[in-house]
Amino acid sequence: MARDWQDLFIIRDGASVAVADDAPQTEEKRRGFFRRLRENMRKTREALTSEITATLFEDLDEETWEKLEEALIAADVGARTTAEIVEQLEQEADRGDLAGGEQLTARLTELLADVARVGEPRIDLTPSPTVLLVVGVNGTGKTTSVGKLAWHLRKELGQKVVLGAADTFRAAAVEQLEEWSRRADVRFVKGPPDSDPASVAYETVSTGVREGADVIIVDTAGRLHTQDNLMAELAKVRRVITKQLPDAPHETLITVDATTGQNGLRQAKLFAEAVDVSGIVLTKLDGTAKGGIALAIARELEIPVKMIGIGEQLEDLRPFDPDDFARALLS
């Protein structure tokens, strides 16, 4: 599973990966990120552990399982996933394979991490160029996540990136992405105000192919999953990309706001029905007590969470690591 940016991406054989001097991939840096993850997952962790800590160190009886089930559902792990986890723990306890206390906590951590291991956790950058399409609902942090992703690809992996602002409905989105392109030192493509998003996507891919880009990222307008006309427009953007590169987009990422809980799960489900979503970018985990939604999405949709956002800083967009995530929830 991905632990750092070099782990998240599959790079073409022979491609050079230039790691920035100011971003050494050290074990200390990884530990530092886990400390920050744990700190920013505080709301979810406190909501979970306040409900179950007292019980976990007592006998494993019916009350234990009820409290554990209530706590996991309250954290938005999801009823189905919760039932499966609690049933597994009960069976292990009945067989005598599991005791209470720290052993139960450790086993629960393992099971939570296992839930998130679905699909391909990495992003394949071997196609030349690789096209990433980013979709999502308004206000989920989509454009910010696109900008941060472009920065990491350019600065930490040395990739030549083209950003396309196909969100033509919100002027601020274009300006925001243009500022990120300057910060990341990457090529930026935009159209005139109110231009057809599909035409911007077309020009972005054309520019990337013409200029020999490694990665092309197309940012789309935020839209509700219930807006049929806008969902149809999204399908059109995808078709335009495919006409130029038959196997593109190679990755379609949806940003989901963790604070919306189960509604975020429904959003992801409906987007996945409209376009072939291959990965989740789960944002705003630092602002919710329902961080278990990462596990519910992975388990119920079988779509891997590939990146998480835990704050406003550049380094707060990170590759998702199930083990670190589960430990941050319970440790």
DOSEDO-497903 format. One line per field, with one value per residue: x, y, z of N, C-alpha, C in turn. Coordinates in pm, whole numbers, plus 50000, padded with zeros to 5 digits. Layout:
BEGIN
n_X <- c(X,...)
n_Y <- c(Y,...)
n_Z <- c(Z,...)
ca_X <- c(X,...)
ca_Y <- c(Y,...)
ca_Z <- c(Z,...)
c_X <- c(X,...)
c_Y <- c(Y,...)
c_Z <- c(Z,...)
***
This chain:
BEGIN
n_X <- c(50083,50031,50262,50413,50471,50624,50554,50291,50259,50289,50562,50691,50920,51257,51205,51297,51294,51277,51353,51274,51520,51445,51263,51324,51290,51257,51258,51198,51050,50824,50730,50673,50462,50271,50228,50107,49882,49753,49702,49529,49319,49188,48923,48758,48888,48861,48584,48538,48701,48614,48376,48434,48665,48656,48515,48669,48870,48756,48563,48490,48192,47837,47765,48004,48030,47804,47852,48083,47989,47802,47978,48140,47952,47866,48093,48075,48159,47992,47699,47694,47969,48051,47899,48015,48279,48247,48122,48329,48519,48377,48354,48624,48679,48504,48623,48841,49062,49105,49151,49050,49120,49436,49490,49249,49214,49434,49370,49130,49227,49378,49170,49018,49202,49229,48980,48996,49159,49120,49085,49314,49566,49744,49841,49863,50118,50232,50128,50187,50105,49982,49647,49457,49141,48945,48678,48374,48162,48047,48247,48401,48671,48802,48943,49158,49281,49358,49549,49743,49816,49933,50155,50304,50356,50518,50727,50821,50836,50932,50780,50650,50390,50058,49797,49446,49178,48880,48661,48450,48246,48282,48452,48641,48749,48907,49098,49208,49320,49501,49678,49786,49916,50123,50260,50340,50489,50396,50244,49957,49619,49342,49008,48807,48578,48281,48309,48280,48314,48406,48550,48765,48882,48953,49146,49334,49428,49528,49733,49898,49979,50108,50319,50465,50400,50415,50208,49866,49624,49286,49067,48736,48408,48249,47969,47637,47541,47284,47220,47125,47179,47432,47579,47561,47710,47958,48008,48036,48274,48448,48424,48531,48797,48865,48843,49073,49282,49257,49260,49227,49040,49302,49284,49023,48940,48751,48666,48575,48403,48478,48333,48070,47983,47774,47635,47837,47921,47701,47714,47958,47889,47690,47830,48015,47852,47802,48048,48357,48481,48790,48928,48935,48958,48975,48869,48911,48930,49023,48827,48612,48417,48360,48534,48544,48416,48586,48645,48395,48334,48535,48477,48202,48172,48386,48592,48911,49046,49268,49404,49425,49297,49400,49407,49496,49748,50017,50145,49942,49779,49790,49917,49703,49723,49626,49702,49828,49614,49418,49554,49575,49313,49263,49481)
n_Y <- c(49880,50230,50454,50674,50935,50825,50561,50557,50582,50412,50400,50449,50210,50291,50559,50863,50952,51233,51342,51602,51809,51926,51757,51497,51143,51005,50786,50922,51133,50998,50903,51146,51230,51041,51115,51361,51283,51132,51332,51497,51329,51331,51396,51188,50969,51021,51015,50748,50602,50696,50574,50302,50234,50184,49949,49770,49672,49503,49204,49003,49030,49029,49295,49425,49377,49507,49775,49822,49789,50001,50218,50200,50231,50489,50627,50619,50392,50222,50018,49758,49692,49719,49517,49288,49305,49299,49052,48883,48929,48837,48564,48484,48535,48353,48116,48120,48247,48509,48766,49021,49374,49509,49325,49289,49547,49563,49361,49460,49687,49569,49448,49668,49795,49598,49607,49828,49754,49731,49676,49835,49998,50187,50448,50431,50541,50469,50483,50700,51009,51007,51036,51200,51227,51438,51445,51546,51667,52005,52202,52006,52022,51977,52122,52229,51991,51888,52081,52047,51783,51806,51960,51783,51577,51711,51831,51635,51397,51466,51484,51588,51801,51880,52097,52122,52346,52264,52338,52553,52699,52824,53099,53150,52901,52854,53058,52982,52732,52812,52960,52756,52618,52792,52789,52522,52510,52418,52343,52521,52512,52685,52791,53045,53250,53076,52884,52572,52294,52048,52122,52252,52040,51887,52055,52062,51796,51778,51968,51852,51615,51719,51863,51676,51582,51414,51364,51445,51642,51682,51907,51915,52076,52123,51933,51832,51498,51454,51614,51573,51678,51791,51571,51429,51601,51559,51299,51354,51504,51303,51137,51299,51308,51040,51009,51124,50988,50663,50489,50652,50852,50750,50725,50795,51008,51073,51335,51329,51467,51414,51500,51485,51232,50949,51051,51125,50875,50794,50984,50915,50663,50719,50882,50696,50534,50694,50767,50593,50548,50521,50566,50717,51040,51140,51403,51660,51521,51599,51750,51610,51377,51143,50978,50716,50677,50642,50373,50261,50343,50214,49944,49905,50006,49904,50055,50187,50401,50644,50878,51108,51399,51597,51848,52197,52247,52200,51950,51810,51674,51345,51018,50741,50522,50220,50086,50281,50455,50308,50267,50532,50585,50439,50433)
n_Z <- c(50000,49950,50090,50057,49812,49604,49630,49562,49288,48973,48776,48444,48303,48312,48333,48481,48823,48989,49296,49512,49670,49906,50010,50140,50134,50405,50691,50921,50823,50739,50984,51098,50938,51013,51278,51235,51092,51288,51475,51329,51289,51519,51606,51506,51624,51901,51925,51867,52056,52303,52333,52337,52480,52760,52766,52615,52775,52949,53017,52728,52642,52561,52588,52527,52249,52154,52225,52080,51821,51806,51831,51601,51396,51455,51384,51117,50979,50861,50840,50729,50699,50964,51092,50981,51075,51357,51388,51303,51506,51729,51667,51673,51940,52064,51988,52143,52052,52088,52319,52557,52600,52503,52305,52170,52071,51897,51713,51610,51484,51278,51129,51047,50881,50684,50561,50398,50191,49884,49533,49296,49456,49365,49129,48789,48596,48360,48092,47813,47711,48054,48144,48383,48514,48708,48927,49102,49374,49428,49647,49768,49780,49545,49334,49476,49559,49310,49234,49436,49391,49137,49206,49369,49186,49002,49159,49335,49195,48952,48718,48400,48378,48270,48336,48316,48307,48315,48450,48380,48476,48715,48785,48980,49023,48799,48826,49068,49006,48814,48966,49122,48917,48856,49095,49108,48883,48628,48309,48196,48095,47976,47891,47725,47924,48022,47827,47647,47852,47753,47529,47644,47780,47560,47437,47639,47652,47391,47403,47596,47467,47241,47357,47488,47749,48065,48245,48233,48377,48419,48542,48648,48648,48961,49062,49146,49215,49142,48931,48629,48371,48398,48471,48236,48078,48190,48110,47840,47838,47906,47681,47480,47556,47526,47250,47154,47284,47293,47518,47729,47974,48191,48459,48680,48923,49214,49428,49764,50031,50356,50574,50507,50546,50521,50304,50133,50054,49902,49699,49575,49480,49285,49107,49022,48872,48656,48541,48496,48780,48939,49168,49497,49638,49949,50133,50389,50629,50872,50984,51084,51283,51175,51032,50958,50723,50512,50517,50478,50217,50068,50124,50055,49797,49669,49568,49568,49820,49739,49796,50072,50236,50496,50598,50543,50447,50206,50235,50348,50177,50102,50004,50061,50334,50449,50690,50850,50867,51008,51248,51332,51388,51620,51795)
ca_X <- c(50000,50107,50301,50466,50435,50691,50484,50156,50256,50366,50635,50743,51057,51356,51171,51368,51213,51360,51299,51323,51615,51382,51162,51386,51199,51319,51167,51154,50942,50704,50679,50616,50330,50176,50191,50013,49759,49689,49653,49417,49209,49153,48778,48706,48946,48800,48447,48544,48759,48536,48266,48472,48786,48625,48467,48770,48959,48677,48532,48429,48055,47743,47771,48122,48005,47705,47917,48176,47907,47749,48086,48183,47846,47869,48209,48041,48222,47886,47633,47737,48109,48055,47846,48114,48395,48209,48100,48461,48579,48301,48391,48759,48672,48438,48720,48950,49177,49110,49119,49017,49231,49519,49482,49130,49241,49527,49299,49036,49307,49408,49049,48982,49296,49198,48859,49031,49246,49040,49128,49453,49588,49837,49801,49954,50167,50310,50087,50254,50091,49876,49542,49380,49019,48906,48537,48325,48057,48095,48287,48470,48816,48849,49044,49276,49346,49422,49669,49843,49864,50025,50279,50380,50404,50627,50837,50875,50859,50994,50694,50606,50245,49970,49671,49340,49068,48753,48554,48430,48131,48323,48573,48739,48816,49010,49204,49271,49404,49610,49776,49855,50006,50243,50332,50400,50568,50345,50169,49817,49531,49207,48933,48739,48465,48161,48336,48237,48414,48463,48650,48884,48943,49015,49266,49431,49491,49607,49855,49984,50037,50197,50435,50534,50376,50404,50077,49767,49517,49171,48977,48600,48322,48176,47829,47566,47515,47143,47203,47140,47240,47575,47640,47573,47822,48079,48027,48085,48415,48521,48425,48624,48932,48885,48860,49213,49363,49153,49258,49218,49132,49359,49242,48920,48937,48644,48690,48462,48418,48454,48237,47933,47949,47708,47598,47954,47917,47599,47768,48059,47819,47622,47933,48074,47760,47806,48182,48430,48565,48890,48990,48875,49039,48888,48918,48856,48925,49056,48713,48497,48424,48307,48638,48525,48357,48689,48633,48264,48344,48618,48412,48072,48183,48506,48676,49015,49083,49407,49465,49342,49330,49382,49435,49511,49886,50053,50176,49825,49727,49886,49871,49630,49783,49526,49755,49843,49483,49353,49624,49541,49177,49250,49597)
ca_Y <- c(50000,50354,50525,50802,50962,50729,50435,50568,50580,50317,50481,50374,50160,50383,50699,50916,51010,51333,51377,51733,51809,51969,51660,51366,51038,50942,50723,51026,51208,50913,50906,51279,51234,50964,51197,51463,51212,51099,51457,51549,51235,51333,51397,51053,50879,51046,50966,50603,50545,50732,50478,50160,50207,50123,49812,49684,49615,49416,49075,49012,48982,49086,49441,49468,49378,49610,49907,49833,49809,50138,50314,50195,50290,50633,50680,50604,50277,50160,49907,49630,49668,49702,49385,49187,49314,49254,48907,48820,48937,48746,48425,48461,48530,48227,48006,48137,48305,48653,48815,49163,49466,49551,49226,49321,49671,49532,49284,49552,49771,49488,49427,49795,49816,49501,49652,49931,49698,49688,49727,49875,50116,50281,50516,50387,50649,50414,50538,50826,51062,50955,51137,51186,51307,51456,51483,51557,51762,52136,52220,51890,52043,51914,52201,52234,51860,51880,52164,51984,51663,51851,52004,51665,51508,51789,51860,51517,51287,51517,51461,51703,51799,51982,52112,52179,52399,52239,52395,52684,52765,52899,53173,53136,52771,52872,53139,52901,52630,52882,52993,52630,52584,52875,52740,52392,52527,52325,52403,52543,52534,52729,52845,53171,53232,53007,52795,52433,52218,51943,52182,52276,51908,51850,52135,52021,51671,51809,52036,51755,51525,51798,51910,51564,51575,51282,51352,51548,51639,51763,51942,51940,52156,52052,51914,51737,51373,51453,51703,51483,51744,51808,51438,51399,51680,51491,51186,51412,51535,51176,51089,51383,51264,50907,51021,51158,50878,50561,50424,50757,50880,50630,50724,50892,51024,51155,51390,51313,51540,51319,51553,51455,51098,50854,51119,51114,50740,50794,51063,50835,50554,50769,50923,50574,50482,50782,50755,50480,50598,50421,50597,50819,51134,51171,51530,51720,51423,51665,51825,51524,51265,51030,50938,50577,50673,50589,50227,50228,50362,50107,49813,49895,50036,49837,50154,50219,50537,50656,50992,51170,51535,51611,51985,52296,52258,52122,51813,51746,51578,51236,50884,50672,50399,50160,50052,50406,50510,50230,50297,50669,50581,50369,50439)
ca_Z <- c(50000,49937,50211,50014,49673,49515,49641,49508,49142,48892,48679,48329,48311,48256,48360,48597,48929,49056,49427,49551,49780,50030,50048,50148,50173,50519,50786,51013,50757,50743,51121,51117,50876,51094,51394,51189,51061,51415,51533,51251,51299,51661,51628,51486,51723,52031,51920,51873,52178,52421,52342,52348,52558,52890,52744,52555,52875,53034,52954,52596,52654,52466,52598,52453,52106,52126,52233,51968,51702,51810,51809,51461,51315,51480,51311,50975,50915,50781,50909,50672,50735,51109,51126,50942,51166,51492,51380,51297,51640,51815,51635,51723,52087,52101,51968,52237,51982,52111,52453,52559,52620,52390,52197,52093,51999,51787,51611,51547,51395,51160,51049,50985,50771,50579,50492,50298,50086,49768,49403,49275,49540,49303,49006,48684,48510,48249,47962,47781,47846,48140,48165,48505,48516,48848,48934,49239,49408,49471,49786,49825,49776,49421,49264,49563,49553,49179,49239,49523,49322,49032,49272,49411,49066,48942,49249,49404,49101,48831,48602,48324,48401,48211,48408,48235,48386,48248,48531,48317,48537,48833,48750,49088,49009,48697,48887,49173,48943,48747,49071,49153,48807,48873,49214,49076,48761,48527,48198,48233,47981,48011,47779,47757,48017,47974,47714,47663,47927,47669,47441,47727,47801,47432,47419,47742,47608,47271,47448,47664,47366,47156,47432,47549,47893,48129,48309,48203,48477,48379,48652,48596,48735,49066,49027,49228,49146,49101,48816,48515,48257,48424,48467,48093,48031,48236,48018,47715,47860,47901,47542,47405,47591,47468,47106,47126,47336,47310,47649,47831,48084,48251,48599,48714,49067,49267,49561,49855,50157,50465,50672,50464,50591,50431,50181,50047,49998,49797,49589,49506,49412,49166,49012,48967,48772,48539,48483,48552,48889,48975,49296,49581,49715,50062,50186,50512,50737,50998,51035,51107,51376,51099,50939,50917,50590,50421,50516,50420,50072,50013,50138,49990,49653,49621,49501,49665,49857,49695,49864,50175,50273,50641,50637,50437,50400,50089,50274,50405,50079,50111,49967,50168,50383,50539,50823,50924,50891,51115,51373,51372,51441,51747,51885)
c_X <- c(50087,50138,50358,50439,50502,50621,50348,50152,50340,50429,50685,50885,51151,51325,51243,51269,51301,51293,51360,51416,51550,51272,51222,51289,51261,51213,51116,51041,50812,50643,50613,50479,50230,50133,50088,49879,49682,49628,49528,49299,49152,49002,48718,48757,48880,48657,48443,48586,48682,48421,48313,48587,48755,48584,48577,48859,48884,48652,48465,48290,47966,47747,47891,48092,47902,47767,48012,48099,47853,47857,48129,48078,47845,47985,48193,48120,48120,47831,47683,47879,48122,48009,47948,48233,48360,48184,48232,48527,48509,48342,48530,48760,48609,48533,48835,49075,49198,49069,49088,49141,49305,49512,49360,49151,49330,49456,49197,49108,49339,49287,49005,49073,49263,49076,48894,49117,49160,49102,49277,49480,49676,49774,49907,49991,50248,50259,50152,50175,49980,49775,49464,49260,48972,48765,48496,48219,48121,48136,48361,48622,48880,48964,49172,49353,49419,49553,49779,49902,49964,50158,50365,50436,50525,50749,50900,50903,50917,50912,50659,50453,50176,49839,49568,49222,48937,48634,48532,48313,48171,48456,48682,48815,48930,49127,49281,49367,49523,49720,49855,49954,50135,50327,50405,50490,50528,50263,50021,49736,49394,49139,48874,48624,48345,48184,48292,48346,48481,48571,48779,48957,49016,49147,49375,49505,49578,49739,49951,50054,50142,50328,50507,50520,50377,50264,49990,49656,49407,49080,48841,48519,48258,48029,47766,47538,47371,47118,47230,47211,47390,47647,47657,47691,47955,48111,48081,48233,48499,48531,48525,48769,48963,48905,49004,49308,49266,49147,49248,49071,49177,49321,49135,48906,48819,48684,48562,48494,48381,48349,48093,47892,47886,47660,47713,47961,47817,47647,47866,47993,47756,47720,47993,47983,47764,47940,48256,48529,48662,48955,48921,48984,48948,48945,48852,48841,48955,48935,48594,48524,48378,48406,48628,48463,48457,48676,48501,48269,48422,48543,48286,48079,48298,48589,48783,49026,49232,49480,49369,49391,49300,49414,49458,49651,49912,50076,50056,49743,49830,49829,49807,49702,49687,49578,49771,49708,49414,49422,49589,49400,49173,49365,49587)
c_Y <- c(50125,50414,50662,50818,50866,50593,50438,50545,50467,50397,50393,50328,50259,50528,50744,50976,51105,51375,51508,51724,51845,51874,51520,51262,50955,50880,50825,51107,51128,50913,51039,51290,51157,51045,51303,51400,51182,51223,51505,51453,51233,51324,51258,50959,50897,50996,50814,50553,50582,50633,50338,50132,50136,49977,49719,49616,49530,49283,49098,48949,49053,49239,49497,49482,49485,49749,49929,49861,49951,50240,50317,50255,50441,50700,50665,50494,50204,50036,49771,49595,49642,49563,49276,49186,49258,49104,48832,48818,48842,48601,48392,48452,48399,48108,48013,48196,48452,48685,48963,49250,49500,49453,49253,49448,49645,49457,49372,49642,49697,49474,49555,49824,49723,49544,49746,49877,49642,49746,49756,50003,50222,50346,50487,50503,50597,50457,50673,50901,50990,51066,51103,51281,51315,51514,51496,51662,51895,52135,52104,51907,51988,51991,52213,52102,51842,51959,52102,51860,51701,51893,51883,51588,51579,51797,51736,51400,51334,51497,51593,51699,51911,51980,52176,52221,52384,52276,52538,52760,52854,52967,53155,53005,52782,52950,53059,52798,52694,52921,52868,52592,52666,52823,52609,52398,52424,52403,52412,52574,52576,52780,52979,53145,53168,52920,52653,52355,52111,51999,52212,52144,51864,51924,52097,51895,51696,51875,51939,51662,51600,51835,51799,51554,51430,51259,51472,51534,51734,51781,51976,52021,52068,52044,51817,51612,51363,51540,51626,51550,51762,51674,51393,51476,51615,51372,51235,51446,51408,51124,51168,51342,51131,50912,51051,51046,50766,50497,50525,50793,50752,50615,50831,50894,51111,51205,51379,51384,51447,51368,51525,51312,51011,50920,51116,50978,50733,50872,50981,50724,50603,50821,50801,50511,50564,50776,50645,50530,50488,50449,50713,50909,51183,51293,51564,51618,51486,51734,51740,51419,51138,50983,50794,50565,50624,50438,50185,50238,50247,49975,49802,49921,49960,49928,50197,50368,50551,50773,51045,51312,51555,51752,52073,52299,52166,51974,51740,51667,51468,51109,50816,50542,50336,50131,50177,50464,50439,50258,50437,50676,50530,50389,50559)
c_Z <- c(50000,50072,50177,49866,49576,49518,49574,49357,49082,48779,48565,48353,48243,48281,48486,48695,49008,49185,49471,49671,49913,50076,50055,50200,50286,50610,50887,50953,50760,50883,51151,51056,50958,51217,51354,51153,51189,51480,51461,51244,51441,51684,51613,51594,51859,52036,51931,52011,52304,52442,52379,52443,52689,52874,52696,52657,52977,52962,52819,52603,52552,52469,52523,52305,52068,52125,52115,51838,51694,51777,51663,51368,51332,51406,51161,50905,50829,50849,50860,50713,50884,51149,51095,51037,51303,51492,51378,51435,51737,51793,51689,51875,52133,52087,52068,52175,52015,52253,52445,52566,52494,52274,52108,52011,51878,51675,51538,51448,51266,51070,50979,50865,50653,50496,50376,50184,49972,49641,49395,49353,49476,49179,48900,48593,48392,48111,47938,47673,47923,48164,48292,48496,48660,48853,49081,49254,49447,49618,49848,49827,49651,49357,49346,49558,49421,49180,49322,49457,49213,49092,49308,49291,49006,49033,49311,49310,48969,48705,48532,48319,48324,48289,48316,48321,48310,48335,48482,48378,48654,48805,48854,49077,48908,48755,48991,49111,48871,48847,49111,49043,48816,48989,49185,48955,48656,48424,48236,48108,48032,47885,47817,47854,47948,47851,47748,47738,47842,47576,47517,47752,47675,47413,47520,47699,47485,47308,47512,47567,47285,47229,47509,47699,47941,48183,48269,48305,48433,48499,48595,48695,48841,49029,49125,49147,49096,48978,48687,48398,48275,48426,48322,48034,48070,48147,47884,47725,47848,47757,47458,47432,47523,47317,47068,47169,47374,47448,47764,47858,48153,48398,48616,48865,49107,49406,49642,49985,50271,50564,50633,50496,50485,50302,50081,49981,49883,49674,49506,49425,49281,49061,48944,48861,48643,48467,48558,48657,48934,49110,49366,49638,49827,50135,50319,50625,50874,51060,51071,51216,51307,50993,50893,50780,50486,50406,50451,50268,50008,50013,50052,49840,49587,49530,49600,49694,49825,49761,49969,50199,50420,50689,50516,50376,50281,50124,50333,50304,50070,50050,50087,50204,50482,50679,50909,50961,51008,51250,51424,51430,51584,51844,51979)
***
